[in-house]
């Protein structure tokens, strides 16, 4: 062994780095699974806009997506046939003191002080904490250029670049006040989601629990990157990337002192890449999907820390 180390220093160094990195990744993933556990779609509140989207009746005998047990087919934003599908779904959850949400940002529904503790306002505070936490990552140096101040107006850019990998507000909902996401409110000149997004009006009306509220954003992957991967897939690459998708932030009142918060991400992929006639159900490999789950957990963990720091500052 000593001779091997002495005569193979580069290989030994590489193996050492891989071993240490794997150990760190394992410990990190185990800790995140405890603090930010993933949940099944059936554990989401029935009023959830993304759950409503995923549970749209769809075809049988299609591949099973990662993270869910049922395939969802969607039309493009402009309508027509079901030309998109959802290859993966991730939802992570945590419980936090209600005071952490109420003291972050203090967004009110209409500027009145007595509305500041409403769940609709708290869901906005949650989005604000997420956006602020995400802005501490390395990706902002590449993606975020001239991001405007945070706004919850439909089609407002939340992060990313407007013509490339950008994220935009789609709408908010509140089961207590009967508010639902209305995709039809998107301005005609606004960047459009990749696929259709159904209103959760009926889900809000008949979802059961009243102490829930949420916000939905939509995002797009860079078109050139998607087309590049699709081109490689046409030559035999066994997977493809997502084209865009949706993210949802949900607040549920557990008690007067505690709230359950959930981060949901849904990916959408074109079934006819590069205009091919045959439907293509290729998706990311399992290992990259797990890396995506890990990234979602890291973002959620950073959001939780952002809420905690804000409360400590107020105190």
C-alpha positions in Angstrom: 0.0 0.0 0.0 2.8 2.4 0.9 4.5 1.7 -2.5 1.2 2.3 -4.3 0.7 5.7 -2.6 4.3 6.6 -3.3 4.2 5.7 -7.0 0.6 6.8 -7.8 0.3 10.2 -6.0 -2.2 11.7 -8.5 -4.5 8.6 -8.4 -4.2 8.5 -4.6 -5.0 12.2 -4.3 -8.0 11.8 -6.6 -9.3 8.8 -4.6 -8.9 10.7 -1.4 -10.9 13.7 -2.7 -13.6 11.4 -4.0 -13.8 9.6 -0.6 -14.0 12.7 1.4 -16.5 14.3 -0.9 -18.7 11.3 -0.8 -18.6 11.2 3.0 -19.5 15.0 3.2 -22.3 14.5 0.6 -23.7 11.5 2.6 -23.6 13.4 5.9 -25.2 16.5 4.3 -27.9 14.5 2.6 -28.7 12.6 5.9 -29.0 15.9 7.8 -31.2 17.5 5.1 -33.5 14.5 5.1 -34.2 15.1 8.7 -34.6 18.9 8.6 -36.1 19.2 5.2 -37.8 15.9 4.4 -39.4 15.2 1.0 -43.1 14.3 0.9 -45.4 12.6 -1.5 -47.8 14.6 -3.6 -50.7 13.0 -1.7 -49.4 14.7 1.5 -49.8 18.2 0.0 -52.9 20.1 0.9 -55.7 19.4 -1.6 -55.9 23.1 -2.3 -52.3 23.1 -3.7 -52.2 24.5 -7.2 -49.3 22.1 -8.2 -51.1 19.1 -6.8 -54.2 20.1 -8.8 -52.0 20.3 -11.9 -50.3 16.9 -11.4 -53.5 15.1 -10.7 -55.1 16.0 -14.0 -56.5 12.8 -15.6 -54.0 11.6 -18.1 -53.1 8.6 -20.3 -52.3 5.2 -19.0 -49.3 3.1 -20.1 -46.9 6.0 -20.1 -43.5 6.1 -18.2 -43.6 6.7 -14.5 -42.1 10.1 -13.6 -39.5 10.5 -10.8 -41.1 11.5 -7.5 -44.7 10.5 -8.4 -46.5 7.4 -9.4 -48.7 8.8 -12.2 -47.8 10.5 -15.5 -49.2 13.9 -16.2 -49.5 15.1 -19.8 -50.0 18.8 -20.5 -50.6 21.0 -23.5 -48.3 23.9 -24.4 -49.2 27.3 -23.0 -50.9 28.2 -26.3 -53.1 25.1 -26.0 -53.8 22.2 -28.4 -52.8 18.6 -27.9 -51.0 17.2 -24.9 -47.5 17.7 -26.1 -45.7 18.0 -22.8 -45.3 15.8 -19.8 -44.1 16.0 -16.2 -41.0 13.8 -15.8 -40.3 14.7 -12.1 -41.8 16.2 -9.0 -40.2 17.2 -5.7 -41.8 18.6 -2.5 -39.9 19.4 0.7 -41.5 20.4 4.0 -40.7 21.8 7.4 -42.4 23.4 10.4 -41.5 26.8 11.7 -42.7 29.2 14.4 -45.5 31.4 13.1 -43.5 34.4 14.4 -40.7 33.8 12.0 -43.0 34.2 9.0 -45.0 37.1 10.4 -41.8 39.1 11.1 -40.2 38.5 7.7 -41.1 41.3 5.2 -44.5 42.1 6.6 -46.3 42.0 3.3 -49.9 42.8 3.7 -52.8 42.0 1.3 -53.9 45.6 0.9 -51.7 47.7 3.2 -53.9 47.3 6.2 -52.2 46.5 9.5 -54.8 44.0 10.5 -54.1 41.8 7.5 -50.4 41.3 8.2 -51.0 38.0 10.1 -53.2 36.5 7.4 -51.8 33.3 5.7 -51.9 35.0 2.3 -49.5 37.6 3.6 -47.4 34.9 5.3 -47.1 33.0 2.0 -45.7 36.2 0.5 -43.2 36.5 3.3 -42.2 32.9 2.7 -41.5 33.6 -1.0 -39.5 36.7 0.0 -37.4 34.6 2.4 -36.8 32.0 -0.4 -35.8 34.6 -2.9 -33.4 36.3 -0.4 -31.9 32.9 0.6 -31.4 31.9 -3.0 -29.6 35.2 -3.7 -26.8 34.1 -1.4 -25.7 31.3 -3.8 -23.1 31.2 -6.5 -25.6 30.9 -9.3 -26.7 34.5 -9.0 -23.4 35.6 -10.6 -24.3 33.8 -13.7 -28.1 34.0 -13.8 -29.2 37.2 -12.1 -28.7 40.4 -14.0 -30.6 43.5 -13.1 -33.3 41.7 -11.1 -36.1 44.2 -10.2 -37.4 44.7 -6.6 -39.6 41.9 -5.4 -43.2 42.1 -6.6 -46.1 39.8 -6.4 -47.8 41.2 -9.5 -48.5 38.5 -12.1 -45.5 38.0 -14.5 -43.1 39.9 -12.2 -39.5 38.6 -12.6 -38.3 37.0 -9.3 -34.8 36.0 -10.3 -32.8 34.9 -13.4 -32.7 36.6 -16.8 -35.8 37.7 -18.6 -35.0 36.1 -21.9 -33.1 33.0 -20.7 -33.4 31.1 -17.4 -35.9 33.4 -15.6 -38.5 32.8 -12.9 -41.7 34.8 -12.8 -44.8 35.1 -10.5 -47.9 33.3 -11.8 -50.2 34.0 -8.9 -51.2 33.5 -5.3 -54.1 31.6 -3.6 -55.8 31.6 -0.2 -58.3 29.0 0.8 -59.7 31.1 3.7 -60.7 33.9 1.4 -61.5 31.8 -1.7 -58.6 33.2 -3.8 -57.1 31.0 -6.5 -54.4 31.2 -9.1 -55.7 32.6 -12.4 -53.2 32.0 -15.2 -55.5 33.9 -17.6 -54.4 37.1 -15.7 -50.9 36.9 -17.4 -50.4 40.1 -19.5 -50.3 39.4 -23.3 -46.8 40.7 -23.5 -45.4 38.8 -20.5 -43.0 35.8 -20.8 -45.2 32.8 -20.9 -44.9 29.5 -19.0 -43.8 26.5 -21.0 -47.1 24.6 -20.5 -50.7 25.2 -19.5 -51.4 25.7 -15.8 -54.9 25.0 -14.6 -56.6 27.3 -12.1 -57.0 25.7 -8.6 -60.4 27.3 -8.1 -62.3 24.1 -7.5 -59.4 22.7 -5.3 -59.6 25.8 -3.1 -63.4 25.5 -2.8 -63.5 21.8 -2.0 -60.0 21.3 -0.6 -61.2 20.9 3.0 -58.7 22.8 5.1 -59.2 26.6 5.3 -56.0 27.6 7.0 -53.8 27.3 3.9 -52.4 29.8 1.3 -49.7 29.7 -1.3 -47.9 31.3 -4.2 -46.9 29.9 -7.6 -44.0 30.9 -9.9 -43.0 29.6 -13.3 -39.6 29.3 -14.8 -37.8 28.5 -18.1 -34.5 26.8 -18.9 -32.3 28.5 -21.5 -33.6 27.5 -24.9 -30.2 27.0 -26.4 -29.2 24.5 -23.7 -32.5 22.6 -24.0 -32.0 22.3 -27.8 -28.4 21.2 -27.4 -29.4 18.4 -25.1 -32.3 17.4 -27.4 -29.9 17.3 -30.3 -27.6 15.0 -28.4 -30.6 12.8 -27.4 -31.5 12.5 -31.1 -28.1 10.9 -31.6 -28.5 8.4 -28.7 -28.0 10.3 -25.4 -30.3 8.4 -23.0 -31.7 11.4 -21.2 -33.0 14.9 -21.8 -33.3 18.1 -19.7 -36.5 19.8 -18.5 -37.7 22.8 -20.6 -39.3 24.7 -17.7 -41.8 24.2 -14.9 -43.5 25.6 -11.8 -42.6 26.1 -8.1 -45.1 26.5 -5.3 -44.7 27.8 -1.8 -47.4 26.7 0.7 -48.2 27.9 4.3 -50.5 25.9 6.5 -51.5 26.9 10.0 -50.7 24.0 12.4 -51.5 26.1 15.5 -51.4 29.7 16.6 -47.7 29.3 17.2 -46.6 27.0 14.4 -46.9 26.8 10.6 -46.1 24.0 8.1 -44.3 25.3 5.0 -43.8 23.4 1.8 -41.7 24.0 -1.3 -42.9 22.2 -4.5 -41.1 22.0 -7.8 -42.6 20.5 -11.0 -40.6 20.0 -14.2 -42.1 20.0 -17.8 -40.5 18.5 -20.9 -41.6 18.6 -24.6 -42.7 15.3 -26.0 -41.7 16.3 -29.5 -38.2 17.7 -29.2 -36.8 19.4 -32.4 -40.2 18.8 -34.0 -40.0 15.0 -34.2 -43.3 13.2 -34.7 -42.7 10.4 -32.3 -43.2 11.2 -28.6 -40.0 11.1 -26.5 -40.3 10.2 -22.8 -36.6 10.4 -22.0 -35.8 12.1 -18.7 -32.8 12.8 -16.4 -31.1 9.7 -14.9 -32.0 8.8 -11.3 -28.7 10.1 -9.9 -29.2 13.6 -11.4 -32.7 13.6 -10.1 -31.4 12.9 -6.7 -29.0 15.8 -7.1 -32.0 17.9 -8.0 -33.7 16.8 -4.8 -30.6 17.6 -2.8 -30.5 21.1 -4.4 -34.2 21.7 -3.5 -33.4 20.6 0.1 -30.4 22.9 0.2 -32.5 25.9 -1.0 -35.2 25.1 1.6 -32.6 24.8 4.4 -31.2 28.2 3.4 -34.7 29.6 3.5 -35.2 28.2 7.0 -32.0 29.8 8.1 -33.0 33.1 6.5 -36.3 33.1 8.5 -34.3 32.3 11.7 -31.8 35.1 11.2 -34.6 37.6 10.5 -36.3 36.7 13.8 -33.0 37.1 15.7 -32.5 40.5 14.1 -35.9 41.6 15.2 -35.4 40.3 18.7 
